[in-house]
Amino acid sequence: MLLSLLFSPLGNTLSNFGYILAGFYGCLQCVKLRKVVPLRYAWLYVWMGIIGIGSFMFHATLLYSMQLLDEIPMLFSNSQMLYVL
């Protein structure tokens, strides 16, 4: 039980690096292909990276204020997805 309590936040924290890296890589690819891909798609990747950073901070600290940094960017990214459609 104690091992799962210690490993779960660590695993969740470290898994957010994938979101951060995917957001950074996707944004770079969209900027590189900006003649083909509209820049509004790059903003989706920017939001993905911001979600990764906020989620990393929340799972590292488990504070309510950091939980807001995890959830509020998700709402904004959903708005961006609707804009892209």
N, C-alpha and C positions, 0 to 999 in steps of 0.2 A: 504494500500500500504506500509506504513512504517513498519507495523508489519511483512509483508511478507519479506521485505528487511532485517529485523533483524533476523527472524526465519530461513530463508533459509540457510545462512552460518552456523548457529549454528547446524541445523539439519544435514547438510552435514558433518560437523566436527565430531559430535558425532556418526554418523552412521559408520564412519571408524573404530571405535573400534571393530566392528564385523569382519572386515577384519584382523585386527591385532590379535585378539583372535583366529580366524579360522586358520590363518597362523601358529601361535605358537602351537596350539593344533595338527594340521595336521603334523607339523614337528616332534613333540614329538612322535606321533603315528608311523610315518615312521621310526624313529630311534629305537623305541621299537620293531618294526617288521622288522628290517633290514635283518633278515635271509630269509624273505619271499618277502619283497618289496625292490627293488633296491634303493640305496640312491639318485639317480637322481630325484626320485619323491619327496623326502624331499626338494630338492631345489625349486620345484614349490611352496611349502608352504612357504619357506623362502621369495621368491619373492612376494607372496601374502601379507605377513606381511610388507615387505618393501613398497609395493604399498599403503597399509593402512596407514603407517606412513607418506609417502610423501603426500598422499591425505589429511590426517589430517592437516599437516603443511600448505598445500596450502589453504585449506578452512578456516583455522584459521587466516591466514594473508592476503590472496588474492594478494600475490606478485608474480611477474613473475618468480623470481628465485625459489620460492617454487613450482610454476607450473611445472617447469622442473623436480623437485624432484617427482612430481606426474606422469608425462608422460614418462620420460626416463626409469624408472623401468618397465613400461608396455611393452616397446619395448624389454627389456632384457628378461622379462618373456615369451613373445611370442617366442623368440629365444629358450628359455629353453623348451617350449612346443613342438617345432619342433624337438628338440634333443631327447625328450622322445619318440616321435613317432618313 
